[in-house]
Amino acid sequence: SSNSWSFLATQGEAPPARYNHAMTAIDQFIYLFGGYTYAGSPPLSVSVEVTSHAGYSSELFVLNTSSMRWVLVAALGAETAMPRYQLAMTPALDLVVLCGGYINTGYTYIAEIPMYSLLNTSAMTWKQDKVKHTPPGRKYAASFAHGGSLYVHGGQTLAGRTRCKTGSMTWTSWTPRRRCAAAGDRVDVVLYLHGGSTDEGTDLSLPCAR
């Protein structure tokens, strides 16, 4: 590896320009969902400049990194995922879990009221799972999955970290320093969290791990 960035040539129906969307990967597939899209813009490249907005998206794109081909997926299911941006997105076995976000219906934080959106990547179908003791709706959260649990940290509500056991679908709370707009992921049995914003202006430049 050269440890350098480069633009990749892809085929298929690439996602149009957007921001505050979410991406995650399972095997060789990268899943991209939602975000706030720009009106009438081509796929984002170095030379593209866009100024107008289209709105909140519920589009699901999948990139096969073996063929480098994008597909806009029309996922099925009676309860499809709501359009949103500023969400968290986490792989869990063959599922993609959407957590929270922001929608334009009265400028509402999503707790999925009272459900979370699950994408079955084998059947490409959506469903909503009810959970017990659902935490407050939030945006800009960080999420990870490990050992049968879904971990959701912080968010715009600054409500602290919450954990959902995916077997019993029951929430509990345990709190490091509260924050929103942080980044995080899991390596083996360690959860890593970096950065974010606090209402106290605290320096969160150092990573933390559990």
C-alpha positions as CSV (number, residue, x, y, z in Angstrom):
1,S,0.0,0.0,0.0
2,S,1.2,3.5,-0.9
3,N,-0.8,5.2,1.9
4,S,-2.0,7.8,-0.6
5,W,-5.4,9.0,-1.7
6,S,-6.7,8.7,-5.3
7,F,-9.9,9.1,-7.2
8,L,-11.4,5.8,-8.3
9,A,-13.1,5.1,-11.6
10,T,-16.5,3.5,-11.1
11,Q,-19.2,2.2,-13.3
12,G,-23.0,2.1,-13.0
13,E,-25.3,4.6,-11.3
14,A,-23.1,6.6,-8.9
15,P,-24.7,8.6,-6.1
16,P,-25.3,12.3,-6.9
17,A,-23.6,14.9,-4.7
18,R,-24.8,15.0,-1.1
19,Y,-23.7,15.5,2.4
20,N,-24.4,14.2,5.9
21,H,-25.1,10.7,4.5
22,A,-23.8,7.5,5.9
23,M,-21.7,4.6,4.6
24,T,-20.7,1.2,5.8
25,A,-19.3,-2.0,4.4
26,I,-20.1,-5.7,4.5
27,D,-17.6,-8.0,2.7
28,Q,-16.8,-6.4,-0.7
29,F,-20.0,-4.3,-0.7
30,I,-20.2,-0.6,0.4
31,Y,-23.7,0.6,1.3
32,L,-24.5,4.4,1.1
33,F,-27.8,5.7,2.4
34,G,-29.6,9.1,2.7
35,G,-28.1,12.5,3.1
36,Y,-29.1,15.9,1.9
37,T,-28.8,16.0,-1.9
38,Y,-28.2,18.8,-4.4
39,A,-30.8,19.6,-7.1
40,G,-29.8,18.7,-10.6
41,S,-26.2,17.9,-9.9
42,P,-24.1,15.1,-11.6
43,P,-22.1,12.7,-9.5
44,L,-19.5,14.6,-7.4
45,S,-16.1,15.1,-8.9
46,V,-13.2,17.5,-8.6
47,S,-14.7,20.0,-11.1
48,V,-18.3,20.0,-9.9
49,E,-19.7,23.0,-8.1
50,V,-23.3,22.8,-6.9
51,T,-25.3,25.4,-5.0
52,S,-28.9,24.4,-5.0
53,H,-30.5,21.7,-2.7
54,A,-33.0,19.0,-3.4
55,G,-33.8,17.7,0.0
56,Y,-33.6,14.7,2.3
57,S,-32.8,11.4,0.6
58,S,-33.9,7.8,1.2
59,E,-31.8,6.5,-1.6
60,L,-29.7,3.3,-1.1
61,F,-26.7,2.8,-3.3
62,V,-24.4,-0.2,-3.2
63,L,-20.8,-0.3,-4.6
64,N,-19.3,-3.7,-5.4
65,T,-15.6,-3.0,-4.8
66,S,-14.7,-6.1,-6.9
67,S,-16.2,-4.7,-10.1
68,M,-16.3,-1.0,-8.9
69,R,-19.9,-0.8,-10.1
70,W,-22.6,1.3,-8.3
71,V,-26.2,0.2,-8.1
72,L,-29.2,2.3,-7.0
73,V,-31.1,-0.3,-5.0
74,A,-34.9,-0.3,-4.8
75,A,-35.0,-2.2,-1.4
76,L,-38.3,-3.8,-0.7
77,G,-40.3,-4.1,2.5
78,A,-43.6,-2.8,3.9
79,E,-41.8,-0.4,6.2
80,T,-39.0,1.3,4.2
81,A,-36.5,3.6,5.8
82,M,-37.5,7.2,6.2
83,P,-35.6,9.9,4.3
84,R,-33.0,11.5,6.6
85,Y,-29.5,12.9,7.0
86,Q,-27.0,13.2,9.9
87,L,-27.7,9.5,10.7
88,A,-25.5,6.6,11.9
89,M,-25.1,3.4,10.0
90,T,-23.7,0.2,11.3
91,P,-23.2,-3.4,9.9
92,A,-24.3,-6.3,12.1
93,L,-23.8,-9.7,10.5
94,D,-25.7,-9.5,7.2
95,L,-27.8,-6.5,8.4
96,V,-27.3,-2.8,8.0
97,V,-28.7,-0.8,10.9
98,L,-29.8,2.8,10.5
99,C,-29.7,4.8,13.8
100,G,-31.4,8.1,14.3
101,G,-30.9,11.1,12.0
102,Y,-32.8,14.2,11.1
103,I,-35.9,14.6,8.9
104,N,-37.8,17.5,7.5
105,T,-41.2,16.7,9.1
106,G,-41.3,19.5,11.6
107,Y,-37.5,19.3,11.9
108,T,-37.6,16.1,13.9
109,Y,-34.9,14.0,15.5
110,I,-35.4,10.3,14.7
111,A,-35.4,7.7,17.4
112,E,-37.4,5.7,14.8
113,I,-40.3,6.4,17.0
114,P,-40.1,3.8,18.4
115,M,-38.2,1.7,15.8
116,Y,-34.8,1.4,14.1
117,S,-34.4,0.6,10.4
118,L,-32.8,-2.7,9.5
119,L,-31.7,-3.6,5.9
120,N,-31.3,-7.4,5.2
121,T,-28.5,-7.3,2.7
122,S,-29.2,-10.9,1.6
123,A,-32.8,-10.3,0.6
124,M,-32.4,-6.5,0.2
125,T,-35.5,-5.8,2.3
126,W,-36.2,-3.2,5.0
127,K,-37.9,-3.7,8.2
128,Q,-38.4,-1.8,11.4
129,D,-37.6,-3.4,14.8
130,K,-39.2,-2.1,17.9
131,V,-37.0,-1.8,20.9
132,K,-37.7,-1.4,24.6
133,H,-36.7,1.8,26.5
134,T,-35.8,3.6,23.2
135,P,-33.3,6.5,23.9
136,P,-34.2,10.0,22.8
137,G,-34.0,10.8,19.1
138,R,-30.7,12.2,18.0
139,K,-28.5,13.1,15.0
140,Y,-24.7,13.2,14.6
141,A,-24.3,10.0,16.7
142,A,-21.6,7.4,16.4
143,S,-22.5,3.7,16.3
144,F,-20.8,0.3,16.3
145,A,-21.9,-3.3,16.6
146,H,-20.1,-6.0,18.6
147,G,-20.9,-9.2,20.4
148,G,-24.7,-9.1,19.8
149,S,-24.9,-5.5,21.0
150,L,-25.4,-2.2,19.1
151,Y,-23.6,0.7,20.7
152,V,-24.7,4.3,20.0
153,H,-22.7,7.1,21.4
154,G,-23.8,10.7,21.9
155,G,-25.4,12.8,19.2
156,Q,-26.9,16.3,19.0
157,T,-29.0,15.7,22.0
158,L,-25.8,15.2,24.0
159,A,-27.6,12.4,25.9
160,G,-24.6,10.3,26.4
161,R,-23.8,6.8,25.2
162,T,-26.5,4.2,25.0
163,R,-26.2,0.5,24.3
164,C,-28.8,-1.8,22.7
165,K,-28.5,-5.6,23.2
166,T,-29.6,-6.9,19.8
167,G,-30.8,-10.1,21.2
168,S,-33.2,-8.7,23.8
169,M,-33.5,-5.3,22.1
170,T,-33.3,-3.6,25.5
171,W,-31.4,-0.3,26.0
172,T,-29.1,0.7,28.8
173,S,-27.0,3.8,29.4
174,W,-23.4,4.4,30.3
175,T,-21.7,7.7,29.7
176,P,-18.1,8.9,28.8
177,R,-17.8,12.6,28.0
178,R,-20.9,13.7,26.1
179,R,-20.5,14.9,22.5
180,C,-22.0,15.0,19.0
181,A,-20.6,14.6,15.5
182,A,-17.9,12.2,16.6
183,A,-16.4,9.3,14.6
184,G,-15.9,5.8,15.9
185,D,-15.5,2.2,15.0
186,R,-14.6,-1.2,16.4
187,V,-11.4,-3.2,16.0
188,D,-11.7,-6.7,17.4
189,V,-13.1,-6.2,21.0
190,V,-12.1,-2.5,21.3
191,L,-14.4,0.4,20.5
192,Y,-12.6,3.5,19.4
193,L,-14.1,7.0,19.5
194,H,-12.5,10.3,18.2
195,G,-13.3,13.9,18.3
196,G,-16.7,15.5,18.2
197,S,-18.3,18.7,19.6
198,T,-19.4,19.5,23.1
199,D,-21.5,22.3,24.5
200,E,-18.6,23.1,26.9
201,G,-16.0,23.6,24.1
202,T,-13.9,20.7,25.4
203,D,-10.9,19.6,23.5
204,L,-11.7,16.1,22.2
205,S,-8.7,15.7,19.9
206,L,-7.4,12.6,21.7
207,P,-9.0,9.3,20.9
208,C,-10.6,7.1,23.6
209,A,-11.2,3.4,23.6
210,R,-13.1,0.8,25.5
